Amino acid sequence: NIVTAQESALTDAGMTVDLHVLSKTGIVLADSDADAVLKVNLVEKGLQAAKLGTEGKSGHNEEVNPRSQVLQINGYAAQKGYGAFPGFGWTVLAHWNSSEAIATATSIRNFVLGIGLTAALLIAALGAWLARGIVKPIQATATSIDALANGDLTAHLTINGNDEISRMGHSLNLALDGISTAIDAKKVDWAQIGEQRREAARVSSMMEQAPINVMFAGRD
């Protein structure tokens, strides 16, 4: 019957759930236990969930089964009519041993926690990998800029990729090559370059202010 089929499906899913269909007065109409059909009245047995269902209520509770004396979780749903049909007032009752329900909930909780921990570890590993991929190129670029500041025009970067950091490194390499070509050297003394610029500016200023045909000699 349909009750047995549904119980088997729940068992296959790992849940030992007992299902019952009760009349308006609490008599068992359908049950996997054939001996209980039309013979057992769960309301008279004192099952609160059955009583609430026969009162037209739906919900759940936890109580001791008066037949098995086992603490269980009950779910009950009263039949509702449809349109002009008021229904028969039947109740579908399902009960699940609390110990098994708690064990299943604990198993689900542990599974969820395991998934969460695994995800956290993966995120941490991904973050570390991304950090290394970003920090190392930036550190290399900073080292190359420091070398340029000290006059070394050979501190080229190794470019791997086409992202923003890689393009910045490529631009720095081009700048190093451009400066090296302009002064025809691999090493530059920036202090000396500054002195030369100031001397050139001094001579240019003197020439602009001097009379025609008057020549000036440099310091050397």
C-alpha positions as a printed Julia matrix, in Angstrom:
220×3 Matrix{Float64}:
   0.0    0.0     0.0
   0.97   3.64   -0.2
   2.05   3.83    3.46
   4.41   0.88    3.09
   5.8    2.31   -0.17
   6.49   5.69    1.45
   8.14   4.09    4.49
  10.38   2.02    2.18
  11.4    5.17    0.28
  12.29   6.92    3.55
  14.23   3.86    4.72
  16.22   3.91    1.47
  17.03   7.55    2.3
  18.37   6.47    5.71
  15.38   7.45    7.84
  13.29   4.92    9.79
   9.94   6.71    9.82
   6.58   5.14   10.67
   3.54   6.47    8.83
  -0.13   6.15    9.79
  -3.45   7.35    8.41
  -5.99   7.97   11.15
  -9.73   8.43   11.05
 -11.45  11.48   12.51
 -11.65   9.68   15.82
  -8.04   8.42   15.83
  -8.53   4.86   14.57
  -5.67   3.56   12.41
  -6.9    3.25    8.81
  -3.59   2.53    7.1
  -0.37   1.25    8.64
   2.57  -0.96    7.73
   1.48  -3.09   10.72
  -1.63  -4.87    9.46
  -2.59  -5.9    13.0
  -3.09  -2.23   13.93
  -5.46  -1.37   11.07
  -9.01  -0.69   12.33
  -8.02  -2.07   15.73
  -5.85   0.59   17.37
  -7.05   4.05   18.32
  -4.01   6.28   18.87
  -6.11   9.05   20.45
  -7.37   6.6    23.07
  -3.78   5.39   23.51
  -2.92   8.91   24.59
  -0.78  10.04   21.64
  -0.99  13.83   21.74
   0.0   14.23   18.07
  -2.92  12.01   17.04
  -5.31  14.03   19.19
  -4.14  17.31   17.69
  -4.49  15.89   14.17
  -8.06  14.77   14.77
  -8.82  18.3    15.98
  -7.91  19.55   12.49
  -4.49  20.84   13.43
  -1.15  20.35   11.67
   2.3   20.59   13.2
   4.89  18.58   15.08
   5.87  17.65   18.62
   8.11  15.37   20.64
   6.59  12.82   23.0
   6.84   9.24   24.21
   4.96   6.76   22.05
   2.4    5.1    24.34
   2.67   1.87   22.38
   6.47   1.53   22.16
   7.44   3.78   25.09
  10.11   5.36   22.87
  10.71   9.11   22.66
   9.87  10.2    19.16
   9.38  13.23   16.96
   5.9   13.38   15.47
   4.59  15.23   12.48
   0.84  15.4    11.9
  -1.29  16.93    9.18
  -5.09  17.04    9.14
  -6.89  16.46    5.88
  -8.39  19.56    4.35
 -11.39  19.49    2.08
 -11.42  20.75   -1.48
 -14.07  23.06   -2.82
 -17.46  21.9    -1.59
 -16.04  18.61   -0.35
 -15.3   18.95    3.38
 -13.07  15.88    3.5
 -13.22  12.96    5.86
 -11.26  14.54    8.68
  -8.43  12.03    8.37
  -4.95  12.68    9.72
  -1.57  11.63    8.34
   0.81  10.94   11.19
   4.55  10.31   10.91
   6.89   9.55   13.78
  10.65   9.19   13.95
  12.66   8.02   16.94
  14.33  11.06   18.51
  17.67   9.29   18.96
  17.83   8.45   15.25
  16.68  11.94   14.28
  19.36  13.52   16.46
  22.01  11.16   15.07
  20.98  12.08   11.52
  20.98  15.79   12.38
  24.43  15.42   13.95
  25.67  13.62   10.87
  24.31  16.38    8.64
  25.85  19.02   10.91
  29.22  17.29   10.81
  28.98  17.0     7.03
  28.15  20.7     6.69
  30.98  21.61    9.07
  33.36  19.43    7.07
  32.31  21.11    3.83
  32.72  24.52    5.47
  36.19  23.67    6.79
  37.26  22.31    3.42
  35.96  25.44    1.7
  37.79  27.65    4.21
  41.06  25.79    3.6
  40.62  26.05   -0.16
  39.88  29.77    0.1
  42.94  30.29    2.32
  45.14  28.34   -0.12
  43.73  30.29   -3.07
  44.3   33.56   -1.23
  47.91  32.63   -0.47
  48.49  31.65   -4.11
  46.97  34.9    -5.36
  48.98  36.89   -2.81
  52.22  35.3    -3.99
  51.25  35.98   -7.59
  50.71  39.68   -6.81
  53.31  40.38   -4.12
  56.33  38.81   -5.87
  56.0   40.87   -9.09
  55.48  44.04   -7.04
  58.56  43.27   -4.94
  60.58  42.64   -8.11
  59.35  45.92   -9.6
  60.3   47.8    -6.43
  63.78  46.23   -6.54
  64.21  47.29  -10.17
  63.11  50.86   -9.38
  65.56  50.98   -6.46
  68.35  49.83   -8.8
  67.38  52.54  -11.31
  67.5   55.13   -8.52
  71.06  53.99   -7.81
  72.05  54.33  -11.47
  71.82  50.66  -12.56
  70.2   50.5   -16.0
  70.46  46.7   -16.3
  67.86  45.71  -13.67
  65.31  44.4   -16.14
  62.24  42.49  -14.99
  61.21  39.02  -16.15
  57.72  39.37  -17.61
  55.3   36.44  -17.34
  51.75  37.31  -18.27
  49.7   40.16  -19.65
  48.04  41.61  -16.55
  48.42  45.15  -15.21
  51.52  44.32  -13.16
  53.16  42.61  -16.13
  52.44  45.6   -18.37
  53.91  47.93  -15.72
  57.04  45.78  -15.64
  57.27  45.86  -19.43
  57.01  49.67  -19.38
  59.8   49.84  -16.79
  62.02  47.66  -18.99
  61.4   50.0   -21.94
  62.3   53.0   -19.76
  65.57  51.37  -18.7
  66.44  50.59  -22.32
  65.53  54.14  -23.4
  67.74  55.78  -20.76
  70.59  53.39  -21.5
  70.39  54.16  -25.23
  70.16  57.9   -24.65
  73.34  58.1   -22.57
  75.05  55.1   -24.2
  75.81  53.52  -20.83
  74.63  50.75  -18.52
  75.4   52.74  -15.4
  74.59  56.35  -14.62
  75.67  58.76  -11.88
  72.54  60.81  -11.28
  74.45  63.37   -9.19
  76.88  63.91  -12.05
  74.0   64.18  -14.53
  72.44  66.85  -12.32
  75.7   68.79  -12.15
  76.07  68.62  -15.93
  72.53  69.94  -16.41
  73.16  72.83  -14.05
  76.49  73.68  -15.83
  74.75  73.56  -19.23
  72.06  75.89  -17.94
  74.72  78.3   -16.58
  76.6   78.42  -19.87
  73.36  78.86  -21.83
  72.37  81.77  -19.6
  75.8   83.43  -20.02
  75.66  83.11  -23.79
  72.19  84.64  -23.93
  73.39  87.67  -21.95
  76.81  88.13  -23.66
  77.52  90.74  -26.44
  77.9   89.44  -29.99
  81.28  87.93  -30.9
  82.27  87.54  -27.24
  83.11  83.96  -26.27
  83.24  82.37  -22.83
  85.35  79.47  -21.77
  84.05  76.79  -19.46
  85.72  75.88  -16.19
  87.74  73.15  -17.85
